[in-house]
């Protein structure tokens, strides 16, 4: 009897493995043949599931962001106060520091390559439009500009790590950001820090 394959599950498994391939080779240089080889499948099998390298990347980004949002939501949901939500969110980022650094490098390489080829909105722009409001919701921050600030500063801390700036210790910088946000929110959204989150 032939083996029954769950094609959606198999596609997700291939995508999971693609993250490390893109991190190792970079979006701009890796080819479909190299991806297939790295996955241990034929190029025909790869093309059966994904019509192009860009399609692989776009689906990978969508899956990663969805998983990231689910994981941080689960982590932050345990918090009793807004301040604890921020703390747990930053602890999540710190625990997954290596992953987020790789993700940033892959996204930057993709952005550099795709900008040369097209003026159409790319997957990163589309995802950012969705995740920034989601971060506001997860952290319980009402002001979307503050949530965008958090997103931008965390990315900046990741960039400093990539550059090898030892002065910008990841944990220390996140703790400083937590103190700054706590002070700001105490003044502008006092109930955020004291009340139990729903």
RACOR-V284711 format. One record per pair of residues at least 12 apart in sequence whose C-alpha atoms are under 8 Angstrom apart, sorted by the first residue. I is the first residue (numbers start at 1). J is the second residue. D is the distance in Angstrom with one decimal. If there is no record, write none. Layout:
[[I/J/D] [I/J/D]]
This chain:
[[11/49/6.5] [14/39/6.9] [15/56/7.1] [15/59/7.6] [15/60/5.6] [16/60/7.4] [17/39/6.8] [18/35/7.2] [18/39/7.5] [18/60/7.6] [19/60/7.3] [21/35/6.9] [21/38/7.0] [22/106/6.5] [23/102/6.0] [23/103/7.5] [23/105/7.3] [23/106/5.8] [26/106/6.2] [26/109/6.4] [26/110/7.9] [27/106/6.5] [27/109/5.9] [27/110/5.5] [27/113/7.8] [28/109/6.5] [28/110/6.5] [28/113/5.9] [31/53/7.2] [32/46/7.8] [32/52/7.3] [32/53/6.1] [58/123/5.9] [61/123/7.5] [61/124/7.8] [62/127/7.3] [65/127/7.7] [65/131/7.9] [69/131/8.0] [69/134/7.8] [72/89/6.4] [72/92/6.6] [72/138/7.9] [73/138/5.9] [75/88/6.6] [75/89/7.2] [75/92/7.3] [76/88/5.6] [76/89/6.0] [76/138/7.1] [76/139/7.4] [79/196/8.0] [79/197/7.3] [80/195/7.6] [80/196/4.8] [80/197/5.8] [81/192/7.1] [81/193/5.7] [81/194/5.8] [81/195/5.5] [81/196/4.7] [81/197/5.6] [82/139/7.0] [82/140/6.5] [82/192/5.1] [82/193/4.6] [82/194/6.9] [82/195/7.1] [82/196/7.3] [82/197/6.6] [83/182/6.6] [83/192/7.3] [83/193/4.9] [83/194/7.6] [84/193/7.9] [85/139/5.8] [85/140/7.8] [86/139/6.1] [86/178/6.9] [87/178/6.8] [89/139/7.5] [90/174/6.4] [90/178/7.9] [94/170/7.1] [94/171/6.6] [94/174/8.0] [97/158/7.9] [100/158/7.5] [101/158/5.9] [101/159/7.7] [101/161/7.8] [101/162/7.0] [104/155/7.8] [104/158/7.7] [104/159/7.9] [107/124/7.5] [111/124/7.7] [132/144/7.7] [132/147/6.9] [132/148/6.2] [132/151/7.5] [133/147/7.8] [135/147/6.5] [140/192/7.4] [140/197/7.8] [141/192/7.6] [154/174/7.6] [157/170/6.6] [157/173/7.1] [158/170/7.7]]
